[in-house]
Amino acid sequence: MPATPVARFRTVAVTEAVSWAGLLIGMFFKYVVVHDPVGVHVFGTVHGVVFLGYLALAVQLRSRQAWDARTTFLALLASIPPFGSVVFERWATRTGRLAEPPAATVAVGESGE
């Protein structure tokens, strides 16, 4: 699992979108092709778990990234439509709402001793 909350959020946002795609494919096979619900059962469970993880990480990042209520609402809303989590993640990154905190730096010559 990625080390930082922002990296975890990015990973889960993409995973949530991929699980949505799997669920949509499973639904297509269930209702159109073979009428077998196994794909929906498998991807429905995976998507449900990842969906909850995405919501939890979005709430966690609210304070860490100093999101206002609108940004938080958009993050949560993005979990509903297929691939919305990736759209939100890209938008938040582009607008500076999803940024890694600056790494701690040690001045040259300081050994920390």
Sequence and secondary structure as in RCSB ss.txt:
>XXXX:A:sequence
MPATPVARFRTVAVTEAVSWAGLLIGMFFKYVVVHDPVGVHVFGTVHGVVFLGYLALAVQLRSRQAWDARTTFLA
LLASIPPFGSVVFERWATRTGRLAEPPAATVAVGESGE
>XXXX:A:secstr
  SSHHHHHHHHHHHHHHHHHHHHHHHHIIIIIS  THHHHHHHHHHHHHHHHHHHHHHHHHHHTT  HHHHHHH
HHTTSSTTHHHHHHHHHHHTTSS         TT    
